[in-house]
Amino acid sequence: MTEIPILTLLIVIPAVFAGLIGLMSAESRESIRAVALVGTLVTFGASLAILPGFAVGEPGFQLVESAPWIPAWGVTYLVGVDGVSLLLVLLTTFIMPLVVLAAWDHEAGAKGFFASLLGLQAAMVGVFVALDLILFYVFFEVMLVPMYALIGIWGGANRRYAAVKFFLYTLVGGLLMLVAILYLYFAAGAQSFAYEAILGVELSTTEQTWLFLAFFAAFAIKVPLFPVHTWLPDAHTEAPTVGSVILAAVLLKIGGYGFLRFSLPYFPEASTTLAPPILVLAIVGILYGALVAMMQSDIKKLVAYSSVAHLGFVVLGIFALDVTASAGAVVQMVNHGITTGALFLLIGFMYDRTHSRVIADYSGLMKATPVFGGLFLVTAMSSVALPGLNGFVGEFPILLGTFQTYPWAAIAAVFGVILAALYLLWAYQRMFHGPIEGRAEGMTDLNAREIGVMAPLVILMVAIGLYPQPLYERVTPTVEAIVIGVEEAGVATEEPGDLSVEAAAEEDSQ
Amino acid sequence: MTTTIATYTGVYGMPEAGSAIDLAWLIPVVPAVSAAVLLLIGKRLGRYAAHVAILAIGFSAVASTIAFTELLALPEEARSVISPVATWLEVGDFEVAWSILIDPLAAVMLLLVTWVGLLIHVYSIGYMEGDERYSRFFAYLNLFAASMLVLVLGDSFLTLFVGWELVGLSSYLLIGFWFEKRAYATAAKKAFVVNRIGDVGFMIAMFLVFSATGSLAFAEVLPMAPEIASGTAVAIGLLLLVAAAGKSAQIPLFVWLPDAMAGPTPVSALIHAATMVTAGVYLVARVSPIYATVPGVGLTVAWIGVATALLAALIACTQNDIKKILAYSTVSQLGYMFIGVGLGAQVAGVFHLLTHGFFKALLFLAAGSVMHAMADETNPWKMGGLRKVMPITFATSLLGWLAIAGLPPFSGFFSKEEILVAALDPPGAQGIWVIGTIVAGLTAFYMSRWFFLIFLGPKRYEQELPGVHPHESPPSMTLPLVLLAVGSAAGGLLNATPASLLRFWDPETSFLSSFLAPSVVPYYGDTPFIPHVPAVAIVTAVAVAGVAAAWALYLREGVDHVALRERLGGFYQLSYQRFYVDELYEATLERGGRGLANAFTTFDRVVVDGAVNGIGRGVAGLATVGRRVQTGYVRSYALAVAAGTVLLAAIFLGGLLNGQG
């Protein structure tokens, strides 16, 4: 244990700030948002303090903190990070100040709104650092409440339908996972709910399959994977801008994270046997999501469907069971968070001005609002995985790695690359090119605050695109250990893979 | 018989510290930085934006020249130099670095791209004067140049691909520069998307290369080429052909290029003459060690090339737009280059790439100069007789015309002949020679038509375009014309000597052949089915016939070309309507794709989502759906949320109590 429990602080700080906002007067909107900004900035600063203490090249958990919680039930407060969760924690803490700044002019119920954001942040960090399954489940479910509120209270016209749909879907998946977790402890004989304790549980093939499917349900819905994706377009369209940003940037990542953290290590045999059909679903998501995106008349819905396609690549990389592909998938989760988050922010800035998301309502934005147009183009290019920007350094390793284990899957998925260019550039052309018409007339360009929100995102797009090593050197050892674990379990099924030893040896040899 | 002459050594060295080759990473980086600066603060620089951009590309041109001379000073076997710059991607077994490869092939490309690029930058000062996005145009030009330089200097398939894609982006920006016009924006998108189709081939080819060799670096992959299983090598060769066909506008992916004339004319000169479109040819030449192992695939490349050359030349004969004629001419000439690199005569292909870079850049810029003088008119039938009013444009165009028509002793003659001579030998290539010879005649014909209608004959513009008073362009525009005219006229000297006229690619006597030898693996033979000299004579005679035909039709009084058009009827229409290729794609691919997308969208809403909503309703027992009920529905879930929260709170509480007890 380190002297300062950084990870716990990352959960506590936003929670405390959320409480602080709760104590403030609902009238003092300006102080509320200032407190929210300070809270998210302090959390981000604190999260950076993880980096010096995090040993690059170590596959296992670091900065582990534990405290007894419910010993009688084998439940512990146990948190820690490995390469995968590290990146997702940083993504979360990085995106939140930008989200607050983007919502700077938010008025309706500012107190509840900003408190929800901070509460949500605490839960999101908790999900990524929890190393006890009950703790994980608690954060997983707690997260639903503020998100439900964000969509249901501050959303668009059809917000209730969207909020309930979001809630129901996630709840159903979560409950299945809870049943599986309880089974692991009570029936399969795990010593405790601690992550590593469950790793040691021996399971029959049938048990593995059923438990795998229960976990899979929870995470596939989160990702979301075809055909359980339809909650996402509704949730995205109805959510307020910041809700969409958080949803895209962080919440969807919990699916991919769950696959890597639980599905593959706990159920290696089932993961291997069920990988091909899952890859098929991922490919369907990539191609189908892109084709459906193309036909959307609402730009926000278009981006929502593009998420289905992008996350399809992530699932593809994870279940390709190849180190390069899976590491690419983790980096792609970060990239998607940055890029799609940026797209939702931009759409939000536009909507604030004109109150329309209908593509046909716009023409000539590039001329009317060149800064907005330029930033949108850069972000769109990042989204279509143009080399030199971040999307490519995630997508290419995914495809290259997948080709090594499942060539057919990689070849099918590559066609998503054409489709991505089609739907985004087509929408771009309709809205940004041509003479200034419709709602583009008189639209003002981005202001300094909005440019300030976008700047860190665009800088990251370029920086990661040119030099992604800081991400890969932290992610790859962890992913390598996971993939090797799955492979070894395939060779000797009676001996579930040990994560730490081989992986460390593998690292030494590099 | 096909023989392989193994001059490719597969040896790659490191640069001397501090040499120009060592610092070659600056060649693409300087224009890239300049582009970024101009995008951010260009507006404030006003006219000086052009100067910044020109300085940047000028730097690259000078640096490239120094690097070239350094390379020349090295012993022949040490002329493939890799300078590592930084790590890029290291993921598991997969590693790719930001490294630069300078070898003879890269060096000649560098010179072409930077110097022709520089001239086009200079030309744009005058051409783009008064444009409201003046500084952005120069930013895009710089970005384009930087992208192309990354493509040329990349030491691996993947770094080449980075440049490849960035070229796609910058051409998108440049073609759509005047995006207010919807047609232009559509053309830009079309170029990007069609190129992406080719990119799929490139990407799958890289997957295969990596599977076969465990690397994507040229220095590791190319020496291993003979060890790649032939089935894999065939697949790689064909997939890279798809990629090259996209960038270099070959059948079936050439449709983007003619539309891309929407961009400002300097863009056409840059993209469609000297740079972007040559990338496919460069790629095939770069990986020639792979093609050398499977000559059948090379033959496919050559057949695609000659088919494209013929199709595009036939279309060019009837178009009535001076830029479109040049566009189809470019497609056709690229076909020639594909014949060269496909048949193992990479030097001939690259030679034609260089001479074409000169004369086609010249012709495009000359067309721009004419348009500048004629209020942006592009119909040659409204021109005529510009010889006297635009003497410099006329004189330089004359040289460009002679060069592209393939008349000796101008540059195009030598490079085109070299390519066609290469088709004399390999089994299965004789047809390529015959068709290629016909295309030579067609080329001479349509380019003569272009030249005669613009510059000679009566001054039709006096009636057709009242109020237009053509004038010669400013020096910033004519100077590049003059310099390119010198290249067009004398470019043949790069690889032509008296000896090589009789027997081509004589590595002993011709510069380009000996210089490029370490970069490429030629696989031509030496038993031509017609001796070289008569073959060259035949092609030249056909070209002269083409010029004569154009003269008879368009200059000499008395022959009625309108009547001829009527008599040709269907054939004329087929050519004039560009063989309906665009219409065919529109009817099949576009409509099919849109239909599929529509079907999926409906499916998503009705079936996938419908099922979910149905289940939702069923579970909740809400047979009657009404506003009130729906509100209740929401409330009940709000209640569920509350209940869940209470439950969680209970667990927390239990934990606390337990902890204390």
Boltz contact constraints between the chains, C-beta under 6 A:
constraints:
  - contact:
      token1: [A, 68]
      token2: [B, 659]
      max_distance: 6.0
  - contact:
      token1: [A, 69]
      token2: [B, 655]
      max_distance: 6.0
  - contact:
      token1: [A, 70]
      token2: [B, 655]
      max_distance: 6.0
  - contact:
      token1: [A, 70]
      token2: [B, 658]
      max_distance: 6.0
  - contact:
      token1: [A, 72]
      token2: [B, 658]
      max_distance: 6.0
  - contact:
      token1: [A, 138]
      token2: [B, 648]
      max_distance: 6.0
  - contact:
      token1: [A, 145]
      token2: [B, 641]
      max_distance: 6.0
  - contact:
      token1: [A, 160]
      token2: [B, 634]
      max_distance: 6.0
  - contact:
      token1: [A, 164]
      token2: [B, 634]
      max_distance: 6.0
  - contact:
      token1: [A, 164]
      token2: [B, 637]
      max_distance: 6.0
  - contact:
      token1: [A, 227]
      token2: [B, 608]
      max_distance: 6.0
  - contact:
      token1: [A, 230]
      token2: [B, 608]
      max_distance: 6.0
  - contact:
      token1: [A, 230]
      token2: [B, 609]
      max_distance: 6.0
  - contact:
      token1: [A, 230]
      token2: [B, 612]
      max_distance: 6.0
  - contact:
      token1: [A, 288]
      token2: [B, 600]
      max_distance: 6.0
  - contact:
      token1: [A, 291]
      token2: [B, 597]
      max_distance: 6.0
  - contact:
      token1: [A, 291]
      token2: [B, 600]
      max_distance: 6.0
  - contact:
      token1: [A, 292]
      token2: [B, 600]
      max_distance: 6.0
  - contact:
      token1: [A, 292]
      token2: [B, 601]
      max_distance: 6.0
  - contact:
      token1: [A, 292]
      token2: [B, 604]
      max_distance: 6.0
  - contact:
      token1: [A, 294]
      token2: [B, 597]
      max_distance: 6.0
  - contact:
      token1: [A, 295]
      token2: [B, 597]
      max_distance: 6.0
  - contact:
      token1: [A, 295]
      token2: [B, 598]
      max_distance: 6.0
  - contact:
      token1: [A, 295]
      token2: [B, 601]
      max_distance: 6.0
  - contact:
      token1: [A, 323]
      token2: [B, 92]
      max_distance: 6.0
  - contact:
      token1: [A, 324]
      token2: [B, 91]
      max_distance: 6.0
  - contact:
      token1: [A, 324]
      token2: [B, 92]
      max_distance: 6.0
  - contact:
      token1: [A, 324]
      token2: [B, 94]
      max_distance: 6.0
  - contact:
      token1: [A, 327]
      token2: [B, 91]
      max_distance: 6.0
  - contact:
      token1: [A, 386]
      token2: [B, 165]
      max_distance: 6.0
  - contact:
      token1: [A, 386]
      token2: [B, 169]
      max_distance: 6.0
  - contact:
      token1: [A, 387]
      token2: [B, 162]
      max_distance: 6.0
  - contact:
      token1: [A, 387]
      token2: [B, 165]
      max_distance: 6.0
  - contact:
      token1: [A, 388]
      token2: [B, 162]
      max_distance: 6.0
  - contact:
      token1: [A, 388]
      token2: [B, 166]
      max_distance: 6.0
  - contact:
      token1: [A, 397]
      token2: [B, 91]
      max_distance: 6.0
  - contact:
      token1: [A, 400]
      token2: [B, 207]
      max_distance: 6.0
  - contact:
      token1: [A, 400]
      token2: [B, 210]
      max_distance: 6.0
  - contact:
      token1: [A, 403]
      token2: [B, 207]
      max_distance: 6.0
  - contact:
      token1: [A, 410]
      token2: [B, 207]
      max_distance: 6.0
  - contact:
      token1: [A, 411]
      token2: [B, 204]
      max_distance: 6.0
  - contact:
      token1: [A, 414]
      token2: [B, 200]
      max_distance: 6.0
  - contact:
      token1: [A, 414]
      token2: [B, 203]
      max_distance: 6.0
  - contact:
      token1: [A, 418]
      token2: [B, 196]
      max_distance: 6.0
  - contact:
      token1: [A, 418]
      token2: [B, 197]
      max_distance: 6.0
  - contact:
      token1: [A, 421]
      token2: [B, 193]
      max_distance: 6.0
  - contact:
      token1: [A, 421]
      token2: [B, 196]
      max_distance: 6.0
  - contact:
      token1: [A, 422]
      token2: [B, 193]
      max_distance: 6.0
  - contact:
      token1: [A, 425]
      token2: [B, 189]
      max_distance: 6.0
  - contact:
      token1: [A, 429]
      token2: [B, 185]
      max_distance: 6.0
  - contact:
      token1: [A, 429]
      token2: [B, 189]
      max_distance: 6.0
  - contact:
      token1: [A, 433]
      token2: [B, 179]
      max_distance: 6.0
  - contact:
      token1: [A, 433]
      token2: [B, 185]
      max_distance: 6.0
  - contact:
      token1: [A, 434]
      token2: [B, 182]
      max_distance: 6.0
  - contact:
      token1: [A, 435]
      token2: [B, 180]
      max_distance: 6.0
  - contact:
      token1: [A, 469]
      token2: [B, 87]
      max_distance: 6.0
  - contact:
      token1: [A, 472]
      token2: [B, 91]
      max_distance: 6.0
  - contact:
      token1: [A, 476]
      token2: [B, 91]
      max_distance: 6.0
